[in-house]
Amino acid sequence: MADDRIGRRALMGGAVGMASLAALPALAQDGTTEFQAPVSGSVRNNVSSFRMPQWRDYFENTKGGAILADTKSRALHYWSEDQSIYRLYPSSVPLSEELTRLGRTEIVRKAVNPPWRPTASMLERNPDWPKMVEGGAKDNPLGVRGMYLSWPAYLIHGTHDTRKIGRRSSNGCIGLYNEHVIELYDLAQVGTQVLLI
């Protein structure tokens, strides 16, 4: 009986210890999403420390829906046209400033299981890369959905490599977890306005 109580105490103590560790701030995530003070009084911060901006600070309207891709906080925000739907997704962002394109664009095409074709500059930097990876392949860096922007070779897409989310890891695109890009793909439409900041 005494051994049984000691075993239960050790188990409970271990569970409490693990719960305490889980409650600590994500200090090990150096280089990912940092907490920033609100830019204005109209910006709220949620518990995960992602900024929750208001669409009016970035768009004149939400006609066709609006997507804000924040490369500093590594988050993508979506508002539906009637503003009844708001989504916040963690994202990957370009590796470097020279690969980062900022400004206004829109979704011009959508694809399920898009094939991946590296650009000429990607192949120049990585000559061992394949010229194409079929859509649906597990090694396809575009994941299960792609939303092509009006800028050539720029997309919002999924990824099979979940380590990339929350990091500077792309060659210019904005990457999302596959389950998030599926949801966004269903919400956004051709013509949805996009702003990368």
N, C-alpha and C positions, 0 to 999 in steps of 0.2 A: 504494500500500500504506500509506504513512504517513497519507494523508488518511482512509483507511478506519479505521485505528486511532484517530485523533482523533475521528472520528464516533462510534465505539463507546464511547470514553471519555466523550464528552459525553452520550451517551444513558444510560450507566450512572450517571454523576454526577447527572444529572437524576432518574433513578429513585430513587437513594439519597436525594437531597434531598426528594423527594415522600414517601418512606417515613418520613423523619425528621419531617416536618410532620404526617403522619398519627398518629405516636406521641405527639405533644404532647397535654397535657390540653386539654379542650374549653373554653378560656378565652373563646372567642367566644360561648359559650352563656350569657352572663350573664342571669339572670332565669329560667333553666330549672331543672333538677334540681341542687340543691346537695348536697354531701356533708355528712352529719350524723354526729356521734359516736353510737355505739350507745346506745339508750335503756336497755338492760339487758344483762346478760351473755348472755341468750338470743337477742340480735339479732346477726346477722352482716351484714357489708357485702360485696357482690360487687365485682368489678373495675370495673364501670361506676358504682359508688358508690350504686346503689340500695340501700336498706335491705332486708334479707331477714328479716323478722320471723317468729316462730313463731306458728302459729295459736292456740296455747293462751293467748297474751297478749291475745287479742281475742275468742275464742269459747269457749263451754263445751264444744262438740263440733263435728264437721264433718258432722252429719247433713244429707243433701241437698246437701252441698258448701258451701263458704264463700268469699265474696269480700270482700276488704279493699281499699277504694279510699282511698288516702292522698293527700289533696289538697295536703299540704306537699311530698312528694317527687314528686308527679305520677306515681304508679305504681299499678297495680291488681294485686293478688295473688289467685290462685285456688288453693284446695286441694280435691281431690276428697273425697268422703265417706270413702273408705277410706285417704286420705292418700297413695295411690300416685302421684298426679299433683299437681305444683305448677307453676304458671305465674306468670311475672312479665311484665307488659306496661307500657310507657310509656303515659301517658294525657294527655288534656287535662283541665283542671279549670275550674270556674266563674271568670268574669272578676273577681268581687268577693265580698267577705264576705257582702253582703246577698243575693246569688244562690246562696250556698253553703248547702246543707242537710246537716247532719251527724247521725249517729246510725244506729240499726238499722232495717233494712227487709228486703224480700225480693223476688225476682223473681216477679211475678204473671202475666206474659204475655210471649210471645216472638213476633217477627215477622220474616219475610224481606222485604227491601225495604220497610220501613215508610214510609207517607206521613208527611210533616211538616206539622203545623199549629201555627203560632206561637201562643203564649198571648196573651191580651188585653193583658197588660202588655208583651209583646214588640212587639205591633202599636202600642201607645201610644207606645213609645220609637222605633219604626221604622215609621211609617205607610205607607211605600212598599213594604214587604214583601208578598209574596202571602199570601192567606189559607190556601193549601195548596200543597204541592209533592208531586207523585205519587211513590210509591215507585219506586225504580229510576232516577229522573231523575238526571243528572249533577250538578245543582245542589241535590239533596236533602241537607241537612246531617246527616241520620241515617245516611248511608252504606247499606251492604248488609244490616245486621242491627240489630235493636233488642231490648233486654231491658227491659221496663217494670217499674218498681219500684212498691211499694205506695203511694208518695207520688205524688199526681197530677202529671203532666207531667215526671216525672224518669225518665231512662233511662240505661242503659249502651248505647252505640251506636257504630257505625263512623263514618268520615268520609272523604269524597273529597278534602278539603283537608288534606293531610298536614302542612302548616305549623303546624296547630293542636296537634299532639301535642307534649307537653312544655311547654305554655304555659297561661296563664290565658286561655282563649278561648271558653268556652261560656257559655250562659245558665242554667246550673245542672246540666247533665248531665255524665256522664263519657264522654269520647270515646276511641276506640281506632282504630289503623290498621285498615282493612277486613280485611286478612288475619288480624289478631289477633282481631277481633270474630267472625269466622267460626269460628275455633278455639274461642273461649270460648263461643259460642252452642251449639256441639256438645257441650261439656263441661258447661255449667251447665243447670239445669232449672228449671221452675216450682217455686218453693218453696226454691230456693237462698238461703241467708241472705246478706245484704249489710250491711257496716258501712262507713260513710263517716266518716273521721277527718280 
